Amino acid sequence: QLNVRAFDAAGNLSNYSTSTFTFDITPTVTRTTTVADGSILASVQVIRGTGTDSGTYASGYQNVQISAAQVADNTCWDGVAFAAVCPKFIDVTSFSGLTYVEWKYDTPVIPWASGSFYRINIRGTDRSANMELSYSTRTFKFDNTPPDTSVALPPEWPASGEARNTSSTC
């Protein structure tokens, strides 16, 4: 709390003017909980996470942002395509809470390419404009292509419909 009053050259004294504020110098800590670093994922419909704004004078979260990049060419998702210079941060779809938040970013429109690697950066900013400078980063491979499978029979295996004489001993 800050109390201020002034006086002029004639000696007149003003009433106190009071302002209350929060002095918060601690940045938030924001993480993803659905993408493990080094993971291989077949589906990414939503990316979720949590965050904390701690400290004695925590002001609470202002926003949470995500940056998704294709590792091969280091292009970032701009909300429409992988065409932006990285990092390109976009506000998450939703978050709730003040000093502890749960957030999510819906991703069904992102054209994840099977066999490609992606890097996700997450950052938060509190109401005192303290932005995380050390991002929560996760790298993963997207792979939704089913494996090729086939069965190869040995050359001596009988043709379809033929009987095979087998015996076993124990």
Accessible surface in RSA format (square Angstrom, percent):
REM  Atomic radii and reference values for relative SASA: ProtOr
REM  Chains: A
REM  Algorithm: Lee & Richards
REM  Probe-radius: 1.40
REM  Slices: 20
REM RES _ NUM      All-atoms   Total-Side   Main-Chain    Non-polar    All polar
REM                ABS   REL    ABS   REL    ABS   REL    ABS   REL    ABS   REL
RES GLN A   1   141.04  78.9  82.51  60.3  58.53 139.4  20.66  44.0 120.38  91.3
RES LEU A   2    94.63  52.7  93.55  66.9   1.08   2.7  94.18  66.1   0.44   1.2
RES ASN A   3    83.23  57.4  58.66  56.7  24.57  59.2  11.72  28.2  71.51  69.1
RES VAL A   4    79.74  52.5  75.52  68.4   4.22  10.2  79.17  68.8   0.57   1.5
RES ARG A   5    98.19  41.2  69.64  35.5  28.55  68.0  18.35  25.1  79.84  48.4
RES ALA A   6    61.03  56.1  55.36  85.4   5.66  12.9  59.99  84.5   1.03   2.7
RES PHE A   7   151.88  76.0 126.70  78.5  25.18  65.5 129.77  78.7  22.11  63.3
RES ASP A   8    72.02  50.4  59.95  59.7  12.07  28.5  44.60 105.0  27.41  27.3
RES ALA A   9   119.64 110.0  69.61 107.4  50.03 113.8  83.03 116.9  36.61  97.0
RES ALA A  10    86.44  79.5  44.27  68.3  42.17  95.9  57.10  80.4  29.34  77.7
RES GLY A  11    54.10  66.7   0.00   N/A  54.10  66.7  28.23  77.5  25.87  57.9
RES ASN A  12    96.20  66.3  87.56  84.6   8.64  20.8  29.72  71.5  66.48  64.3
RES LEU A  13    96.72  53.9  64.14  45.9  32.59  81.9  64.73  45.5  32.00  86.1
RES SER A  14    54.09  45.7  39.19  52.3  14.90  34.3  45.72  97.4   8.37  11.7
RES ASN A  15   138.00  95.2 121.98 117.9  16.02  38.6  31.12  74.9 106.88 103.3
RES TYR A  16   134.75  62.9 109.04  62.0  25.71  66.9  71.05  53.4  63.69  78.5
RES SER A  17    74.53  63.0  66.77  89.1   7.77  17.9  36.56  77.9  37.98  53.2
RES THR A  18    73.84  52.5  40.67  41.2  33.17  79.0  27.03  36.3  46.81  70.8
RES SER A  19    61.23  51.7  55.55  74.1   5.67  13.1  34.09  72.6  27.14  38.0
RES THR A  20   109.67  78.0  80.68  81.8  28.99  69.1  64.09  86.1  45.58  68.9
RES PHE A  21   118.81  59.4  93.45  57.9  25.36  66.0 102.27  62.0  16.54  47.3
RES THR A  22    71.35  50.7  48.76  49.4  22.60  53.9  16.65  22.4  54.70  82.7
RES PHE A  23   139.69  69.9 132.20  81.9   7.49  19.5 134.18  81.3   5.51  15.8
RES ASP A  24    12.19   8.5   1.79   1.8  10.40  24.6   1.85   4.4  10.34  10.3
RES ILE A  25   126.34  71.9 108.35  80.7  17.99  43.4 108.57  78.2  17.77  48.2
RES THR A  26    56.16  39.9  54.12  54.9   2.04   4.9  32.47  43.6  23.69  35.8
RES PRO A  27    60.71  44.2  58.00  52.9   2.71   9.9  58.00  47.9   2.71  16.9
RES THR A  28     3.11   2.2   0.00   0.0   3.11   7.4   0.00   0.0   3.11   4.7
RES VAL A  29    71.04  46.7  68.59  62.1   2.45   5.9  68.99  59.9   2.06   5.6
RES THR A  30     0.00   0.0   0.00   0.0   0.00   0.0   0.00   0.0   0.00   0.0
RES ARG A  31    96.68  40.6  96.68  49.3   0.00   0.0  32.30  44.1  64.38  39.0
RES THR A  32     8.09   5.8   0.09   0.1   8.00  19.1   0.09   0.1   8.00  12.1
RES THR A  33    89.51  63.7  51.54  52.3  37.97  90.5  49.11  66.0  40.40  61.1
RES THR A  34    60.48  43.0  34.08  34.6  26.40  62.9  41.13  55.2  19.36  29.3
RES VAL A  35     5.25   3.5   2.01   1.8   3.24   7.8   3.05   2.6   2.20   6.0
RES ALA A  36    65.34  60.1  55.25  85.3  10.09  22.9  61.81  87.0   3.53   9.4
RES ASP A  37    98.79  69.2  72.26  71.9  26.53  62.7  21.11  49.7  77.68  77.5
RES GLY A  38    61.87  76.3   0.00   N/A  61.87  76.3  35.24  96.7  26.63  59.6
RES SER A  39    25.35  21.4  14.64  19.5  10.71  24.7  24.65  52.5   0.70   1.0
RES ILE A  40   119.33  67.9  92.59  69.0  26.74  64.4  92.59  66.7  26.74  72.6
RES LEU A  41    38.76  21.6  37.11  26.5   1.65   4.1  38.76  27.2   0.00   0.0
RES ALA A  42    66.96  61.6  51.81  80.0  15.15  34.5  51.81  73.0  15.15  40.1
RES SER A  43    73.23  61.9  51.89  69.3  21.34  49.2  41.47  88.3  31.76  44.5
RES VAL A  44     8.43   5.5   2.62   2.4   5.80  14.0   5.98   5.2   2.45   6.6
RES GLN A  45   107.83  60.3 101.04  73.8   6.80  16.2  48.94 104.2  58.89  44.7
RES VAL A  46    40.24  26.5  31.55  28.6   8.70  21.0  31.55  27.4   8.70  23.6
RES ILE A  47     0.61   0.3   0.61   0.5   0.00   0.0   0.61   0.4   0.00   0.0
RES ARG A  48   110.63  46.5 110.63  56.4   0.00   0.0  31.16  42.6  79.47  48.2
RES GLY A  49     3.13   3.9   0.00   N/A   3.13   3.9   0.14   0.4   2.99   6.7
RES THR A  50    39.00  27.7  38.51  39.0   0.50   1.2  18.41  24.7  20.59  31.1
RES GLY A  51     2.75   3.4   0.00   N/A   2.75   3.4   2.75   7.6   0.00   0.0
RES THR A  52    56.22  40.0  55.59  56.4   0.63   1.5  42.78  57.5  13.44  20.3
RES ASP A  53     2.35   1.6   0.00   0.0   2.35   5.5   0.00   0.0   2.34   2.3
RES SER A  54    66.51  56.2  59.68  79.7   6.83  15.7  40.69  86.6  25.82  36.2
RES GLY A  55    48.89  60.3   0.00   N/A  48.89  60.3  28.54  78.3  20.35  45.6
RES THR A  56   122.29  87.0  81.76  82.9  40.53  96.6  54.92  73.8  67.37 101.8
RES TYR A  57   141.40  66.0 133.05  75.7   8.35  21.7  94.12  70.7  47.28  58.3
RES ALA A  58    28.61  26.3   6.12   9.4  22.49  51.2   6.28   8.8  22.33  59.1
RES SER A  59    20.82  17.6   6.76   9.0  14.06  32.4  12.54  26.7   8.28  11.6
RES GLY A  60     0.00   0.0   0.00   N/A   0.00   0.0   0.00   0.0   0.00   0.0
RES TYR A  61     1.28   0.6   0.00   0.0   1.28   3.3   0.00   0.0   1.28   1.6
RES GLN A  62   107.00  59.8  94.03  68.7  12.96  30.9  24.67  52.5  82.33  62.4
RES ASN A  63    37.93  26.2  37.93  36.7   0.00   0.0  12.12  29.2  25.80  24.9
RES VAL A  64     0.70   0.5   0.00   0.0   0.70   1.7   0.00   0.0   0.70   1.9
RES GLN A  65    27.69  15.5  27.69  20.2   0.00   0.0   0.29   0.6  27.41  20.8
RES ILE A  66     3.96   2.3   3.39   2.5   0.56   1.4   3.39   2.4   0.56   1.5
RES SER A  67     2.00   1.7   1.05   1.4   0.96   2.2   0.70   1.5   1.31   1.8
RES ALA A  68     5.85   5.4   3.82   5.9   2.02   4.6   3.82   5.4   2.02   5.4
RES ALA A  69     2.37   2.2   2.37   3.7   0.00   0.0   2.37   3.3   0.00   0.0
RES GLN A  70    38.46  21.5  38.46  28.1   0.00   0.0   5.17  11.0  33.29  25.2
RES VAL A  71    60.17  39.6  48.03  43.5  12.14  29.3  48.03  41.7  12.14  32.9
RES ALA A  72   108.20  99.5  62.73  96.8  45.47 103.4  74.54 105.0  33.66  89.2
RES ASP A  73    85.12  59.6  60.14  59.9  24.98  59.1  41.40  97.4  43.72  43.6
RES ASN A  74    76.25  52.6  69.05  66.7   7.20  17.3  25.48  61.3  50.77  49.1
RES THR A  75    33.03  23.5  32.97  33.4   0.06   0.1  33.03  44.4   0.00   0.0
RES CYS A  76     0.37   0.3   0.37   0.4   0.00   0.0   0.00   0.0   0.37   0.4
RES TRP A  77     5.66   2.3   5.29   2.6   0.37   0.9   4.78   2.5   0.88   1.4
RES ASP A  78    54.21  38.0  34.51  34.4  19.70  46.6   9.61  22.6  44.60  44.5
RES GLY A  79    36.66  45.2   0.00   N/A  36.66  45.2  16.17  44.4  20.50  45.9
RES VAL A  80   126.64  83.3 106.50  96.4  20.13  48.5 110.45  96.0  16.18  43.9
RES ALA A  81    40.09  36.9  39.75  61.3   0.34   0.8  40.09  56.5   0.00   0.0
RES PHE A  82    30.25  15.1   8.81   5.5  21.43  55.8   8.81   5.3  21.43  61.3
RES ALA A  83    71.51  65.8  40.16  62.0  31.36  71.3  44.71  63.0  26.81  71.0
RES ALA A  84    18.71  17.2   9.46  14.6   9.25  21.0  18.05  25.4   0.66   1.8
RES VAL A  85   134.40  88.4 120.39 109.0  14.01  33.7 125.04 108.6   9.36  25.4
RES CYS A  86    25.08  19.0   5.75   6.4  19.33  45.4   5.99  15.2  19.09  20.6
RES PRO A  87    80.30  58.5  60.08  54.8  20.23  73.5  60.48  49.9  19.82 123.2
RES LYS A  88    85.30  41.6  83.48  51.2   1.82   4.3  31.15  28.0  54.14  57.7
RES PHE A  89    24.58  12.3   6.17   3.8  18.41  47.9   6.17   3.7  18.41  52.7
RES ILE A  90    38.20  21.7  34.38  25.6   3.82   9.2  38.20  27.5   0.00   0.0
RES ASP A  91    82.41  57.7  72.91  72.6   9.50  22.5  26.96  63.4  55.45  55.3
RES VAL A  92    14.47   9.5   1.85   1.7  12.61  30.4   1.85   1.6  12.61  34.2
RES THR A  93    72.82  51.8  39.36  39.9  33.46  79.7  44.67  60.0  28.15  42.6
RES SER A  94    53.58  45.3  46.09  61.5   7.49  17.2  42.43  90.4  11.15  15.6
RES PHE A  95    69.97  35.0  42.48  26.3  27.49  71.5  45.21  27.4  24.76  70.9
RES SER A  96    76.33  64.5  68.27  91.1   8.06  18.6  50.42 107.4  25.91  36.3
RES GLY A  97    48.40  59.7   0.00   N/A  48.40  59.7  27.28  74.9  21.12  47.3
RES LEU A  98    88.76  49.4  84.31  60.3   4.46  11.2  84.31  59.2   4.46  12.0
RES THR A  99    60.78  43.2  56.90  57.7   3.88   9.3  25.89  34.8  34.89  52.7
RES TYR A 100   113.99  53.2 106.52  60.6   7.47  19.4  86.32  64.9  27.66  34.1
RES VAL A 101     0.21   0.1   0.00   0.0   0.21   0.5   0.21   0.2   0.00   0.0
RES GLU A 102   101.00  58.0  96.58  73.1   4.42  10.5  25.30  48.9  75.70  61.8
RES TRP A 103     6.68   2.7   0.00   0.0   6.68  15.7   3.26   1.7   3.42   5.5
RES LYS A 104    61.38  29.9  61.34  37.6   0.04   0.1  20.55  18.5  40.83  43.5
RES TYR A 105    23.84  11.1  23.84  13.6   0.00   0.0  12.14   9.1  11.70  14.4
RES ASP A 106    55.32  38.7  46.79  46.6   8.53  20.2  20.68  48.7  34.64  34.5
RES THR A 107     0.28   0.2   0.00   0.0   0.28   0.7   0.00   0.0   0.28   0.4
RES PRO A 108    83.03  60.5  54.95  50.1  28.08 102.1  56.78  46.9  26.25 163.1
RES VAL A 109   110.34  72.6  89.33  80.9  21.01  50.6  96.64  84.0  13.70  37.2
RES ILE A 110     8.31   4.7   1.20   0.9   7.11  17.1   1.20   0.9   7.11  19.3
RES PRO A 111    80.88  58.9  62.27  56.8  18.61  67.7  74.86  61.8   6.02  37.4
RES TRP A 112    29.21  11.7   9.61   4.7  19.60  46.0   9.61   5.1  19.60  31.8
RES ALA A 113    43.65  40.1  36.60  56.5   7.05  16.0  43.65  61.5   0.00   0.0
RES SER A 114    47.47  40.1  18.00  24.0  29.46  67.9  16.75  35.7  30.72  43.0
RES GLY A 115    42.92  52.9   0.00   N/A  42.92  52.9  23.93  65.7  18.99  42.5
RES SER A 116    33.77  28.5  28.25  37.7   5.52  12.7  11.30  24.1  22.47  31.5
RES PHE A 117   100.45  50.3  96.79  60.0   3.66   9.5  96.79  58.7   3.66  10.5
RES TYR A 118     0.00   0.0   0.00   0.0   0.00   0.0   0.00   0.0   0.00   0.0
RES ARG A 119    61.81  26.0  61.31  31.3   0.50   1.2  21.33  29.1  40.48  24.5
RES ILE A 120     0.09   0.0   0.00   0.0   0.09   0.2   0.00   0.0   0.09   0.2
RES ASN A 121    16.47  11.4  16.47  15.9   0.00   0.0   0.00   0.0  16.47  15.9
RES ILE A 122     0.12   0.1   0.12   0.1   0.00   0.0   0.12   0.1   0.00   0.0
RES ARG A 123    38.45  16.1  38.41  19.6   0.04   0.1   0.39   0.5  38.06  23.1
RES GLY A 124     0.39   0.5   0.00   N/A   0.39   0.5   0.39   1.1   0.00   0.0
RES THR A 125    17.18  12.2  17.18  17.4   0.00   0.0  15.29  20.5   1.89   2.9
RES ASP A 126     0.94   0.7   0.00   0.0   0.94   2.2   0.00   0.0   0.94   0.9
RES ARG A 127   146.27  61.4 114.83  58.5  31.44  74.9  27.56  37.7 118.72  71.9
RES SER A 128    42.53  35.9  14.51  19.4  28.01  64.5  18.36  39.1  24.16  33.9
RES ALA A 129    82.61  76.0  59.51  91.8  23.10  52.5  61.74  86.9  20.87  55.3
RES ASN A 130    30.37  20.9  25.77  24.9   4.60  11.1   6.41  15.4  23.96  23.2
RES MET A 131    75.00  38.8  65.16  43.1   9.84  23.4  53.40  45.4  21.60  28.6
RES GLU A 132     7.08   4.1   5.56   4.2   1.52   3.6   4.56   8.8   2.53   2.1
RES LEU A 133   160.20  89.2 133.30  95.4  26.90  67.6 134.47  94.4  25.73  69.3
RES SER A 134    95.02  80.3  80.27 107.1  14.75  34.0  50.79 108.2  44.23  62.0
RES TYR A 135    75.47  35.2  55.32  31.5  20.15  52.4  30.71  23.1  44.76  55.2
RES SER A 136     3.62   3.1   0.00   0.0   3.62   8.3   3.52   7.5   0.10   0.1
RES THR A 137    56.00  39.8  42.82  43.4  13.18  31.4  32.34  43.4  23.66  35.8
RES ARG A 138    54.72  23.0  54.72  27.9   0.00   0.0   2.06   2.8  52.66  31.9
RES THR A 139    45.01  32.0  44.94  45.6   0.07   0.2  30.55  41.0  14.46  21.9
RES PHE A 140     1.31   0.7   0.00   0.0   1.31   3.4   1.31   0.8   0.00   0.0
RES LYS A 141    59.14  28.9  58.58  35.9   0.56   1.3   7.44   6.7  51.70  55.1
RES PHE A 142    10.58   5.3  10.58   6.6   0.00   0.0  10.58   6.4   0.00   0.0
RES ASP A 143    51.47  36.1  43.94  43.7   7.54  17.8   3.70   8.7  47.77  47.6
RES ASN A 144    84.89  58.5  60.65  58.6  24.23  58.3  14.77  35.6  70.11  67.8
RES THR A 145    88.84  63.2  73.02  74.0  15.82  37.7  60.41  81.1  28.43  43.0
RES PRO A 146   102.94  75.0  89.21  81.3  13.73  49.9  95.77  79.1   7.17  44.6
RES PRO A 147   113.54  82.7  90.70  82.7  22.83  83.0 101.51  83.8  12.03  74.8
RES ASP A 148   151.15 105.9 119.05 118.5  32.11  75.9  41.78  98.3 109.37 109.1
RES THR A 149   123.59  87.9  89.36  90.6  34.24  81.6  64.10  86.1  59.50  89.9
RES SER A 150   110.49  93.4  71.52  95.5  38.97  89.8  47.09 100.3  63.40  88.8
RES VAL A 151   133.63  87.9 101.57  91.9  32.06  77.3 104.31  90.6  29.32  79.5
RES ALA A 152    97.20  89.4  65.33 100.8  31.86  72.5  71.05 100.1  26.15  69.3
RES LEU A 153   109.69  61.1  84.99  60.8  24.69  62.1  85.32  59.9  24.37  65.6
RES PRO A 154    58.49  42.6  48.19  43.9  10.30  37.4  55.06  45.5   3.43  21.3
RES PRO A 155   136.52  99.5  98.56  89.8  37.96 138.0 111.97  92.4  24.55 152.6
RES GLU A 156   121.78  69.9  93.72  70.9  28.06  66.8  62.17 120.3  59.60  48.7
RES TRP A 157   120.42  48.3 104.04  50.4  16.37  38.4  85.47  45.6  34.95  56.7
RES PRO A 158    29.46  21.5  14.72  13.4  14.75  53.6  21.90  18.1   7.57  47.0
RES ALA A 159    62.05  57.0  45.75  70.6  16.29  37.1  57.11  80.4   4.94  13.1
RES SER A 160   122.27 103.3  82.52 110.1  39.75  91.6  56.72 120.8  65.55  91.8
RES GLY A 161    85.58 105.5   0.00   N/A  85.58 105.5  42.86 117.6  42.72  95.7
RES GLU A 162   110.01  63.2  86.84  65.7  23.17  55.2  38.29  74.1  71.72  58.6
RES ALA A 163   102.05  93.8  67.74 104.5  34.31  78.0  77.03 108.5  25.02  66.3
RES ARG A 164   104.85  44.0  74.01  37.7  30.85  73.4  28.04  38.3  76.81  46.6
RES ASN A 165   154.22 106.3 124.15 120.0  30.07  72.4  37.15  89.4 117.07 113.2
RES THR A 166   102.82  73.1  73.60  74.6  29.22  69.6  48.30  64.9  54.52  82.4
RES SER A 167   111.47  94.2  74.64  99.6  36.83  84.8  48.17 102.6  63.30  88.7
RES SER A 168   105.67  89.3  73.56  98.2  32.11  74.0  47.02 100.1  58.65  82.2
RES THR A 169   135.05  96.1 103.61 105.0  31.44  74.9  76.10 102.2  58.95  89.1
RES CYS A 170   178.56 135.1  98.87 110.3  79.69 187.3  73.16 185.4 105.40 113.6
END  Absolute sums over single chains surface
CHAIN  1 A    11111.0       8388.7       2722.3       6379.7       4731.2
END  Absolute sums over all chains
TOTAL         11111.0       8388.7       2722.3       6379.7       4731.2
